Amino acid sequence: MNVLNRLSIVSVLGLLPALAAVADEGLYTEAYRDVPMPAGFRVEASPEGPVFANTNGMTIYKWPQHKLRNGYSGESPSNPACYDEVLTVTAGLMSPYPPGIKLPELDKRKSCTDLWHPVVAAADAEEVGEWTIVERRDGSLQWAYEEQPLYTSIKDSQPGDVMGGTRRSFGGDSPAKRVPVGPPSLHPPGFSIRSAFNGRMLATDRSASVYSFDGDTANSIACEGPCLTNWEPVVAPSLAREQGEWSLFERSPGVRQWVFRGKPLYTYALDTGTWSQTGTDIPGWNNVYTQLADPYPASFKSQPTMVGNALATADGKSIYIYNCGEDSQDQLGCDHPDDTQVYRLAMCGAGDPVRCQEHWPYLIAGADEGSTGRIWRVVWIDPMTGRFAEPNQKGALRVWTYRDRPVYTFGGDKRPGDLHGGGTGEWRGQRNGLKAIMLRDDFFRGHL
């Protein structure tokens, strides 16, 4: 299945029907601006939008500096901090834990560069545009983009994979994540784009969500009169010109409205914050995406809860994802089956894998179900270790994963819409714990 996301405009609460309805319009990926690149690099389409990649197509990441409760992690500009030293104790960056606590499984622990390979620059390499070269402490040279040192992830195996990190913003006291790096998106001034659960979401440059209306076309407007009380057309400046997927509609003499892929654009007066998506609660109105995420499995559904619509099984049980980042100076992840399982087992069953399966059972894939793309995949997991297993291995389970991380249901949820497991763990489940998968990013704060 094509990993690239589908169409641009979709109602979150009716995601799968919307995908079917617009399938004839083809596949869209986000357009990007051509920027100078050194030899050996290219741009790949990915679920996180266009990304820079090395000669093998592997996505390139940065590790931007991130403020935590007790200091900073990540890398400051032009200053690599990911090395081959195997760290042995906590850094004390994420309270309430003090520094100096021994990290688990030291005999198996990997260094930062075991997991994140520096993008090495040759001795005769020449800087170009935003691509610069920084020196590592051993004297070797490393590529940087916009002054951030660059790496590839061992979790990526195919061109366009982004299993190592995400551009999604979770805020709060979350670990310092790795972020895919790519060229600027190709859109007119006055707009911005952010990765969200449903795809690459369009907003104004002031982070007001942008919407389209089902009744509009590129050449006709249905939102007039009273409709304009709450819906404000996104007006283009006088010097704006049509370009690529962007056109203009003259609402009245001298007043031109931006149109993206045949749909005039609006903002919603009742949105309560930046990147808010409440306008999609109004029938006929949709957030706008430059590309959609891979659709979730057909056996899943959108389930209303007290805090918004969550992803759920066919019988209405909320689906959760495990989040984990170590309180080490290198902030290595611990949410993937290839990572240490000590933290997860402690969180879900006080170290007992049997109790974990009782409280947080893996979401088993149906016998006739298979991977839908790169984001939603079916894999085999050994529930006693939490590690990947061979197909049909004795005791192994065939389970659903999101970005290769297994998903779960919660034993304490008894009725459709229950969300009793949401935010289990540290920092509402964000640092080491479980969160429900919410279908709108403005729902995830405190609950995802």
C-alpha positions as CSV (number, residue, x, y, z in Angstrom):
1,M,0.0,0.0,0.0
2,N,1.2,3.5,-0.8
3,V,2.6,5.0,2.4
4,L,1.9,8.5,1.2
5,N,-1.1,10.2,2.8
6,R,-4.4,10.6,1.0
7,L,-6.3,13.7,0.2
8,S,-6.1,17.1,1.8
9,I,-9.5,17.9,3.3
10,V,-11.3,15.6,5.6
11,S,-13.8,15.6,8.5
12,V,-12.1,14.1,11.6
13,L,-15.3,12.6,12.9
14,G,-16.0,10.8,9.6
15,L,-12.4,10.0,8.6
16,L,-12.9,6.7,6.7
17,P,-16.1,7.7,4.8
18,A,-14.4,10.9,3.8
19,L,-11.4,9.0,2.5
20,A,-13.7,6.8,0.4
21,A,-15.6,9.8,-0.9
22,V,-12.5,11.6,-2.1
23,A,-10.6,8.7,-3.4
24,D,-11.2,9.7,-7.0
25,E,-9.3,12.9,-6.5
26,G,-6.1,11.0,-6.2
27,L,-3.2,10.9,-3.9
28,Y,-1.7,14.1,-2.5
29,T,1.6,14.7,-0.9
30,E,2.8,18.0,0.4
31,A,4.6,20.3,-2.0
32,Y,7.9,21.8,-0.9
33,R,10.3,24.5,-1.8
34,D,13.5,23.5,-3.7
35,V,16.5,24.4,-1.5
36,P,20.2,23.8,-2.2
37,M,21.5,20.5,-0.9
38,P,25.0,19.0,-0.8
39,A,25.7,16.0,-3.0
40,G,24.4,12.7,-1.6
41,F,21.2,14.1,-0.1
42,R,17.6,14.1,-1.5
43,V,14.0,14.7,-0.4
44,E,11.7,11.8,0.4
45,A,7.9,11.9,0.8
46,S,7.0,10.6,4.3
47,P,4.0,10.5,6.6
48,E,5.6,13.6,8.3
49,G,5.7,15.5,5.1
50,P,8.8,16.0,2.9
51,V,12.0,15.0,4.7
52,F,15.6,15.2,3.8
53,A,17.3,11.8,3.3
54,N,20.7,10.4,2.8
55,T,21.9,8.6,-0.3
56,N,20.0,5.4,0.8
57,G,16.8,7.3,1.4
58,M,17.0,7.2,5.2
59,T,15.3,10.1,6.9
60,I,17.5,12.7,8.6
61,Y,16.7,13.9,12.1
62,K,17.7,16.7,14.5
63,W,17.6,16.6,18.3
64,P,16.7,20.2,19.2
65,Q,17.4,21.5,22.7
66,H,14.4,21.0,25.0
67,K,13.8,22.6,28.4
68,L,12.9,20.1,31.1
69,R,12.1,20.7,34.8
70,N,15.7,20.6,36.0
71,G,17.7,21.6,32.9
72,Y,18.1,21.1,29.2
73,S,18.4,18.1,27.0
74,G,19.0,17.9,23.3
75,E,21.6,19.8,21.3
76,S,22.2,23.5,21.1
77,P,23.1,24.9,17.6
78,S,26.3,23.5,16.1
79,N,27.0,21.5,19.3
80,P,26.7,17.7,18.9
81,A,25.8,15.9,22.2
82,C,25.2,12.4,20.9
83,Y,28.3,10.2,21.4
84,D,29.3,6.6,21.8
85,E,29.5,6.7,25.5
86,V,27.1,4.3,27.2
87,L,25.5,6.3,30.0
88,T,24.9,4.5,33.3
89,V,22.9,6.8,35.5
90,T,19.9,9.2,35.4
91,A,20.5,12.9,34.7
92,G,17.8,14.1,37.0
93,L,16.3,16.3,34.3
94,M,12.7,15.0,34.7
95,S,11.6,15.4,38.3
96,P,10.7,13.9,40.8
97,Y,13.7,11.5,40.2
98,P,17.1,12.7,41.3
99,P,20.3,12.3,39.3
100,G,22.6,9.4,39.8
101,I,20.1,6.5,39.8
102,K,21.5,3.5,37.9
103,L,19.8,2.9,34.6
104,P,18.3,-0.5,33.8
105,E,19.9,-3.4,31.8
106,L,23.4,-1.8,31.6
107,D,24.8,-5.0,30.1
108,K,22.5,-4.5,27.1
109,R,22.4,-0.7,27.0
110,K,23.4,1.0,23.8
111,S,25.0,4.4,23.4
112,C,23.4,7.3,21.7
113,T,25.3,6.8,18.4
114,D,24.5,3.1,18.4
115,L,20.9,4.2,17.8
116,W,21.4,7.6,16.1
117,H,24.1,7.5,13.5
118,P,25.7,11.0,12.9
119,V,25.4,12.1,9.3
120,V,29.2,12.3,8.5
121,A,30.6,14.9,6.2
122,A,33.7,14.1,4.1
123,A,36.8,16.1,4.7
124,D,36.4,17.9,1.4
125,A,32.6,18.5,1.8
126,E,31.5,22.1,1.1
127,E,28.7,23.9,2.9
128,V,25.7,25.0,0.9
129,G,22.7,27.1,1.9
130,E,21.5,26.1,5.3
131,W,23.7,23.0,5.3
132,T,26.8,23.5,7.4
133,I,29.5,21.3,8.9
134,V,30.2,21.0,12.6
135,E,33.1,19.3,14.3
136,R,32.6,16.5,16.8
137,R,34.8,16.1,19.8
138,D,36.8,13.4,18.2
139,G,37.6,15.7,15.3
140,S,35.2,14.0,12.8
141,L,32.9,16.2,10.7
142,Q,29.1,16.1,10.8
143,W,26.5,17.7,8.7
144,A,24.1,20.2,10.3
145,Y,21.0,21.9,8.9
146,E,20.0,25.3,10.2
147,E,22.9,24.7,12.7
148,Q,21.3,21.5,14.1
149,P,23.5,18.4,13.9
150,L,22.0,15.6,11.8
151,Y,21.4,11.9,12.4
152,T,19.7,8.8,11.0
153,S,17.7,6.3,13.0
154,I,18.3,2.6,13.2
155,K,14.5,2.2,13.5
156,D,14.1,3.3,9.9
157,S,14.5,0.6,7.3
158,Q,12.9,1.9,4.1
159,P,13.0,5.3,2.3
160,G,10.4,7.6,3.8
161,D,10.3,5.8,7.1
162,V,10.0,8.1,10.2
163,M,9.9,5.6,13.0
164,G,12.7,7.4,14.8
165,G,10.8,10.6,15.6
166,T,8.0,12.9,14.8
167,R,7.2,16.5,14.1
168,R,4.1,16.4,16.3
169,S,4.3,18.7,19.2
170,F,3.3,17.3,22.6
171,G,4.5,20.1,24.8
172,G,4.7,19.9,28.6
173,D,7.5,18.1,30.4
174,S,7.9,15.5,27.7
175,P,11.3,14.0,26.8
176,A,13.5,15.7,24.2
177,K,12.4,14.0,21.0
178,R,14.1,13.6,17.7
179,V,12.5,15.5,14.8
180,P,12.6,14.7,11.1
181,V,14.2,17.5,9.1
182,G,13.0,18.6,5.7
183,P,12.6,21.5,3.2
184,P,10.2,24.3,3.8
185,S,6.6,23.6,2.7
186,L,5.5,25.3,-0.5
187,H,2.6,27.6,0.5
188,P,2.0,31.3,0.3
189,P,3.0,33.7,3.0
190,G,0.5,33.8,5.9
191,F,0.2,30.1,6.3
192,S,1.8,27.4,8.4
193,I,1.7,23.6,8.6
194,R,2.0,21.2,11.5
195,S,2.0,17.4,11.8
196,A,-1.1,16.1,13.5
197,F,-2.7,12.7,14.0
198,N,-4.7,13.0,10.8
199,G,-1.9,14.4,8.6
200,R,-0.2,17.6,7.8
201,M,-2.6,20.3,8.9
202,L,-2.9,23.8,7.5
203,A,-3.3,26.9,9.6
204,T,-2.5,30.6,9.3
205,D,0.9,31.9,10.4
206,R,-0.8,32.9,13.7
207,S,-1.7,29.2,14.2
208,A,-5.5,29.7,13.6
209,S,-6.8,26.5,12.0
210,V,-8.0,26.7,8.4
211,Y,-11.2,25.2,7.2
212,S,-13.1,24.5,4.0
213,F,-16.9,24.2,3.5
214,D,-18.5,21.3,1.5
215,G,-20.8,23.7,-0.3
216,D,-18.0,25.8,-1.8
217,T,-16.2,25.2,-5.0
218,A,-13.2,27.0,-6.6
219,N,-15.7,29.2,-8.5
220,S,-18.7,29.5,-6.3
221,I,-19.3,30.4,-2.6
222,A,-22.1,29.1,-0.5
223,C,-20.9,30.7,2.8
224,E,-22.4,34.2,2.6
225,G,-24.5,36.4,4.8
226,P,-25.2,34.9,8.2
227,C,-22.6,32.2,7.6
228,L,-19.9,34.9,7.8
229,T,-20.8,35.6,11.5
230,N,-18.6,32.8,12.6
231,W,-16.6,32.0,9.5
232,E,-14.0,34.5,8.3
233,P,-12.6,34.1,4.7
234,V,-8.8,33.9,4.6
235,V,-8.2,37.0,2.5
236,A,-5.2,37.2,0.2
237,P,-3.1,40.4,0.1
238,S,-3.3,42.6,-2.9
239,L,0.1,41.4,-4.3
240,A,-0.8,37.7,-4.0
241,R,-0.6,35.6,-7.1
242,E,-2.0,32.1,-7.9
243,Q,0.6,29.4,-7.7
244,G,0.5,25.6,-8.0
245,E,-2.3,24.2,-5.9
246,W,-3.3,27.7,-4.7
247,S,-5.8,29.9,-6.5
248,L,-7.9,33.0,-5.7
249,F,-11.6,33.7,-5.6
250,E,-12.9,37.3,-5.8
251,R,-15.6,37.5,-3.2
252,S,-16.3,41.2,-4.0
253,P,-14.4,43.8,-5.9
254,G,-10.9,43.9,-4.6
255,V,-11.4,41.2,-1.9
256,R,-9.8,37.9,-2.9
257,Q,-10.1,34.7,-0.9
258,W,-7.4,32.0,-0.9
259,V,-8.4,28.7,-2.5
260,F,-6.4,25.5,-1.9
261,R,-7.0,22.5,-4.1
262,G,-10.4,23.9,-5.2
263,K,-11.7,24.8,-1.8
264,P,-11.9,28.4,-0.5
265,L,-10.4,28.8,3.0
266,Y,-11.8,30.1,6.3
267,T,-11.0,30.5,9.9
268,Y,-13.6,29.9,12.7
269,A,-14.4,32.7,15.1
270,L,-15.2,30.3,18.0
271,D,-12.0,28.3,18.0
272,T,-10.7,28.5,21.5
273,G,-6.9,28.3,20.9
274,T,-4.1,27.9,18.5
275,W,-4.5,24.9,16.2
276,S,-7.9,24.4,17.6
277,Q,-10.2,22.1,15.5
278,T,-13.6,22.8,17.0
279,G,-14.9,24.0,13.6
280,T,-15.1,20.4,12.5
281,D,-17.9,19.9,14.9
282,I,-20.1,22.0,12.5
283,P,-21.6,19.8,9.8
284,G,-20.1,20.5,6.4
285,W,-16.9,22.1,7.7
286,N,-13.5,20.4,7.6
287,N,-9.9,21.0,8.6
288,V,-7.6,21.3,5.7
289,Y,-4.6,19.0,5.2
290,T,-1.7,19.1,2.7
291,Q,-1.6,15.4,3.0
292,L,-3.5,12.8,5.1
293,A,-2.1,10.2,7.4
294,D,-2.4,6.6,6.5
295,P,-6.0,5.5,7.4
296,Y,-6.4,3.5,10.6
297,P,-7.5,-0.1,10.3
298,A,-11.0,-0.7,9.1
299,S,-11.9,-2.6,12.3
300,F,-11.2,0.5,14.4
301,K,-13.7,3.3,14.8
302,S,-14.2,6.8,16.2
303,Q,-15.7,6.5,19.7
304,P,-17.1,9.6,21.5
305,T,-15.8,10.1,25.1
306,M,-16.1,12.8,27.7
307,V,-13.0,14.5,26.3
308,G,-13.4,14.1,22.6
309,N,-13.4,11.3,20.1
310,A,-10.9,8.5,20.7
311,L,-9.8,5.7,18.5
312,A,-11.6,2.5,19.6
313,T,-12.1,-1.1,18.7
314,A,-15.2,-2.3,16.9
315,D,-16.9,-2.9,20.3
316,G,-16.0,0.6,21.5
317,K,-13.0,-0.1,23.7
318,S,-10.6,2.9,23.7
319,I,-7.1,2.3,22.2
320,Y,-4.0,3.4,24.0
321,I,-0.3,4.0,23.1
322,Y,2.6,3.7,25.4
323,N,5.0,6.7,25.7
324,C,8.5,6.5,27.3
325,G,11.6,8.6,27.3
326,E,14.5,7.8,29.7
327,D,15.7,10.4,32.2
328,S,19.2,10.2,30.9
329,Q,21.2,12.9,29.4
330,D,20.8,11.4,25.9
331,Q,17.1,11.0,26.4
332,L,16.9,7.7,24.6
333,G,13.4,6.3,23.8
334,C,12.0,3.4,25.7
335,D,8.6,3.0,23.9
336,H,9.6,0.6,21.1
337,P,9.9,-3.2,21.3
338,D,13.6,-2.9,20.5
339,D,14.1,-0.7,23.6
340,T,14.3,-1.8,27.2
341,Q,11.0,-3.1,28.5
342,V,11.7,-2.5,32.2
343,Y,9.8,0.8,32.3
344,R,6.8,-0.5,30.5
345,L,6.5,-3.6,32.6
346,A,6.9,-1.6,35.8
347,M,4.1,0.8,34.6
348,C,1.6,-1.8,33.4
349,G,2.0,-4.6,35.9
350,A,4.6,-3.8,38.6
351,G,7.2,-5.7,36.6
352,D,5.0,-8.8,36.0
353,P,4.3,-9.4,32.3
354,V,1.2,-11.6,33.2
355,R,-0.3,-8.7,35.2
356,C,0.5,-6.4,32.3
357,Q,-1.5,-8.6,30.0
358,E,-4.4,-8.5,32.4
359,H,-4.4,-4.7,32.9
360,W,-3.1,-3.6,29.5
361,P,-3.7,-6.3,26.9
362,Y,-2.2,-5.9,23.5
363,L,-4.7,-5.2,20.8
364,I,-4.8,-8.5,18.8
365,A,-5.2,-8.2,15.0
366,G,-7.9,-10.3,13.4
367,A,-6.9,-13.4,11.4
368,D,-7.9,-11.7,8.2
369,E,-6.3,-8.3,9.0
370,G,-2.9,-7.1,7.8
371,S,-0.8,-4.0,7.8
372,T,-2.5,-1.0,6.2
373,G,0.8,0.9,5.5
374,R,3.8,1.9,7.4
375,I,2.0,3.7,10.2
376,W,-0.4,0.9,11.1
377,R,1.3,-2.5,11.0
378,V,0.6,-6.0,12.3
379,V,3.6,-7.6,14.0
380,W,4.3,-10.6,16.3
381,I,5.2,-9.8,19.9
382,D,6.3,-12.0,22.7
383,P,4.1,-10.8,25.6
384,M,6.5,-12.1,28.2
385,T,9.4,-10.0,27.0
386,G,7.6,-7.2,25.1
387,R,10.0,-7.8,22.2
388,F,9.4,-8.6,18.5
389,A,8.9,-12.3,17.9
390,E,9.0,-14.6,14.9
391,P,5.7,-15.3,13.1
392,N,3.8,-18.1,14.9
393,Q,6.5,-18.3,17.6
394,K,5.1,-20.3,20.6
395,G,3.3,-17.9,22.9
396,A,3.7,-14.9,20.6
397,L,0.8,-12.6,19.8
398,R,-0.1,-11.0,16.5
399,V,-0.8,-7.4,17.4
400,W,-1.5,-4.0,16.0
401,T,1.2,-1.3,16.2
402,Y,1.2,2.4,15.5
403,R,4.6,3.5,14.1
404,D,5.9,0.1,15.2
405,R,4.8,0.7,18.8
406,P,2.2,-1.8,20.1
407,V,-1.3,-0.4,21.0
408,Y,-3.4,-1.6,23.9
409,T,-6.8,-1.6,25.5
410,F,-7.3,-1.1,29.3
411,G,-8.8,-3.7,31.5
412,G,-10.6,-1.0,33.6
413,D,-12.6,0.2,30.6
414,K,-16.0,-1.6,30.7
415,R,-18.3,0.4,28.5
416,P,-17.9,2.1,25.1
417,G,-16.5,5.5,25.6
418,D,-14.7,4.7,28.9
419,L,-11.3,6.3,29.1
420,H,-10.2,5.2,32.6
421,G,-6.7,4.4,31.5
422,G,-6.0,7.8,30.0
423,G,-2.9,9.5,31.3
424,T,-1.7,6.5,33.4
425,G,1.9,7.2,34.5
426,E,4.3,10.1,34.7
427,W,3.2,13.5,33.5
428,R,-0.2,12.3,32.5
429,G,1.3,9.3,30.8
430,Q,3.5,11.4,28.5
431,R,7.0,10.6,29.9
432,N,6.4,7.0,31.0
433,G,2.9,5.8,30.7
434,L,-0.2,5.3,28.5
435,K,-2.5,7.7,26.8
436,A,-5.6,7.2,24.7
437,I,-5.2,7.9,21.0
438,M,-7.4,10.9,20.4
439,L,-8.6,11.6,16.8
440,R,-8.0,15.4,17.1
441,D,-4.8,16.9,18.3
442,D,-6.6,19.5,20.3
443,F,-8.0,16.6,22.4
444,F,-4.7,15.0,23.1
445,R,-3.5,17.6,25.7
446,G,-3.6,15.6,28.9
447,H,-5.3,12.6,27.3
448,L,-3.4,11.2,24.3
